[in-house]
Amino acid sequence: MRDFATFMRMLIRDRLPAFPPEPPVFDNEDDAITETICPFENYIFLKSFRHDDVGTKAFLQYYGEYVETLPAFDGPEDDSDVWLPVGGGSLKYPYHYVTTQVHFNPGGYLNGHTVRMSFSTYNKFNFCQKDRLKEWFTKLHGHRKPDSILDMGTGNGISAMEMAKLFPDATVIGIDMAAPYVRFARKYKLALDLINVFFYQGNVESLYYEDNTFDIIQYTYVLHEMPYQNARTVLKEAYRILKPGGVLSGFDVTYWENDFWREFNIETNTWGVEWNDTNPDVLHGPEPYMAEYQHGTKLPHLLQELGFIEVTKIRYSNFDGIYIFKKPDSN
């Protein structure tokens, strides 16, 4: 979905089959990692935008029932199998993380059954695609020689693994709050024979790493999925643990300077509902935090406020922005 015209064609013109394709059946977690995206997974993604024939509530019930058939990537009740080796422990999840879920995910990211569904978007969003990640990581960082890299909010781990491929001599750490996603990423890295990338559960708002630890910090589609205050805290923490002269780069939703497009982006993604509206009869849009992101976070402005320099914003598409910024060198 590189441009708006392609997206609108998908919403309006592309034909959906009268009957859904056969849903996939995964016998185990390994199959959920290695099997290619099937027609049903493409169908249900498109159906999430075009379900007027059945209504949103009926679609969400159908979607939830399907998701519950997928592998759960379970572990011990306390998630101790994925704790950080230093400072790890049971997490206290932020209020928003357990209150309002993005992308219609039933139970949010803590529901391990959503892991495969999230993974199946790798052929749909620009910076979930490995070739595009490789291309832009090379453009942004190919001239650097990092020893340590952090991928914040790593999700399925795709960004971290592409970094690990590009920099085989660096240690790459992927951190995510959702333990099932960490388990998925660990299995996936084994399937790819990667030995320099490691995945742990943690809250990137507060990490136990010392000041000035990482040469590069990366995030992919993270900051638009939280309230402004949380995004601010994440970026402050990134600044703290980034080495002087190090860089923070991100692929995220485009921040619109234009008032019309900013409000259009908010309205179409939130459906006019506040993210913290817990009325059970209210339906949130697919991106419930978009008003927080566009009105509060305002990425380029916030980064400068926090002390980053050489802030660069590239509008990649109507949906994606590329952001890269530097922590000043020490005096």
Residue pairs with C-beta under 8 A, 6 or more apart in sequence:
1 7
1 10
1 124
1 125
1 126
1 317
1 319
2 126
2 316
2 317
3 317
3 318
4 317
4 318
7 318
7 319
10 46
10 49
11 49
11 50
14 46
16 43
16 46
16 47
16 50
17 43
20 40
20 43
20 44
20 47
21 38
21 39
21 40
21 43
22 40
23 40
23 66
23 69
24 35
24 38
24 40
24 41
25 69
26 32
26 35
26 70
26 71
26 116
28 71
29 71
29 73
29 183
29 184
29 187
30 187
30 191
31 71
32 70
32 71
32 115
32 116
32 119
32 184
33 119
33 184
33 187
33 188
33 191
34 191
37 120
37 122
37 123
41 117
41 120
42 123
42 124
44 63
44 66
45 120
45 121
45 124
47 59
47 63
48 59
48 63
48 103
48 104
48 286
51 58
51 59
54 62
56 283
57 283
60 104
60 106
60 283
63 104
63 106
64 106
67 105
67 106
67 111
67 113
67 114
67 117
68 106
68 113
69 113
70 113
70 114
70 115
70 116
70 117
71 112
71 113
71 115
71 116
72 111
72 112
72 113
72 180
73 112
73 115
73 179
73 180
73 181
73 183
73 184
74 112
74 180
75 81
75 82
75 179
75 180
75 183
78 90
79 90
79 91
79 179
79 201
80 88
81 179
81 183
82 179
82 182
82 183
82 186
82 199
82 200
82 201
83 89
83 200
83 201
84 175
84 200
84 201
84 202
84 207
84 208
85 200
86 208
87 207
87 208
88 200
88 201
88 202
88 208
91 177
91 201
91 202
91 203
93 110
93 177
93 203
94 203
94 205
94 226
94 230
96 226
96 227
96 230
96 275
96 276
96 289
97 108
97 109
97 110
97 177
97 226
98 108
98 110
99 276
99 278
100 275
100 276
100 278
100 284
100 288
100 289
101 107
101 108
101 109
101 284
101 288
102 108
102 225
102 286
102 287
102 288
102 289
103 118
103 286
103 287
104 286
105 111
105 114
105 117
105 118
106 113
106 114
107 113
107 114
108 114
108 178
109 118
109 155
109 176
109 177
109 178
109 180
109 181
110 177
110 178
110 179
110 180
111 180
112 178
112 179
112 180
112 181
112 183
114 180
115 156
115 180
115 181
115 184
118 155
118 156
118 181
119 156
119 184
121 128
122 128
122 129
122 130
122 156
122 158
123 129
125 221
125 319
125 320
126 132
126 251
126 316
126 317
126 319
126 320
127 133
127 136
127 159
127 220
127 221
127 251
127 320
128 158
128 220
128 221
130 158
130 162
133 158
133 159
133 162
133 220
134 162
134 165
134 166
136 251
136 322
137 162
137 163
137 166
137 218
138 166
140 247
140 249
140 322
140 324
141 166
141 167
141 216
141 247
141 249
142 166
144 215
144 216
144 247
146 167
146 170
146 214
146 215
146 216
147 169
147 170
147 171
147 215
148 170
148 171
148 173
148 213
148 214
148 215
148 216
149 160
149 163
149 167
149 170
149 171
149 172
149 173
149 214
149 215
149 216
149 217
149 218
150 172
150 173
150 174
150 175
150 209
150 213
150 214
150 216
150 217
150 218
150 241
151 157
151 159
151 160
151 163
151 172
151 173
151 174
151 175
151 217
151 218
151 219
151 220
152 175
152 204
152 217
152 218
152 219
152 222
152 234
152 238
153 175
153 176
153 177
153 204
153 219
153 220
153 221
153 222
153 225
154 160
154 174
154 175
154 176
154 181
154 182
154 185
154 199
155 176
155 178
155 181
155 185
155 220
155 221
156 181
156 184
156 185
156 188
157 174
157 181
157 184
157 185
157 186
157 188
157 189
157 197
157 199
158 220
159 174
159 218
159 219
159 220
159 251
160 172
160 173
160 174
160 185
160 197
160 199
160 218
161 172
161 185
161 188
161 189
161 192
161 194
161 197
163 170
163 172
163 197
163 216
163 218
164 170
164 172
164 189
164 194
164 196
164 197
165 194
167 196
168 196
169 196
170 196
170 215
171 196
171 198
172 196
172 197
172 198
173 197
173 198
173 199
173 200
174 182
174 185
174 197
174 198
174 199
174 200
175 199
175 200
175 201
175 202
175 204
175 207
176 182
176 185
176 199
176 201
176 202
177 201
177 202
177 203
177 204
178 201
179 201
182 199
182 200
182 201
185 199
186 199
189 197
189 199
204 234
204 237
204 238
205 230
205 233
205 234
205 237
206 233
206 237
207 237
207 241
209 241
210 241
211 240
211 241
212 241
212 242
212 243
212 244
213 241
213 242
213 243
214 241
214 242
214 243
214 246
215 243
215 246
215 247
216 246
216 247
216 248
216 249
217 238
217 241
217 242
217 246
217 247
217 248
217 249
218 248
218 249
218 250
219 234
219 248
219 249
219 250
219 251
219 252
220 250
220 251
220 252
221 251
221 252
221 253
222 234
222 250
222 252
223 231
223 234
223 235
223 250
223 252
223 293
223 297
223 299
224 252
224 253
224 287
224 289
224 290
224 293
224 297
225 287
225 289
226 234
226 289
226 292
227 275
227 289
227 292
227 296
228 292
228 293
228 295
228 296
228 297
229 296
231 292
231 293
231 296
231 297
231 302
232 297
232 302
232 306
235 248
235 302
235 303
235 306
236 306
238 248
239 248
239 306
239 307
239 308
239 327
242 248
242 327
243 327
244 327
244 328
244 329
244 330
245 326
245 327
245 328
245 329
245 330
246 326
246 327
247 324
247 325
247 326
247 327
248 303
248 308
248 324
248 325
248 326
248 327
249 322
249 323
249 324
249 325
250 299
250 322
250 323
250 324
251 316
251 320
251 321
251 322
251 323
252 299
252 320
252 321
252 323
253 265
253 287
253 290
253 293
253 319
253 320
253 321
254 265
254 315
254 316
254 317
254 318
254 319
254 320
254 321
255 293
255 294
255 297
255 298
255 299
255 300
255 313
255 321
256 262
256 265
256 294
262 294
262 295
265 290
265 294
266 290
266 291
266 294
266 295
268 285
269 285
269 286
269 287
269 288
269 290
270 284
270 285
270 287
270 288
270 289
270 290
270 291
271 283
271 284
271 285
273 282
273 283
273 284
273 285
273 288
274 291
275 284
275 288
275 289
275 291
275 292
277 284
299 313
299 321
299 323
300 311
300 313
300 323
303 311
303 323
303 325
304 311
307 327
307 328
308 325
308 326
308 327
309 325
309 326
309 327
309 328
310 324
310 325
310 326
311 323
311 324
311 325
312 322
312 323
312 324
312 325
313 321
313 322
313 323
314 321
314 322
314 323
315 321
316 322
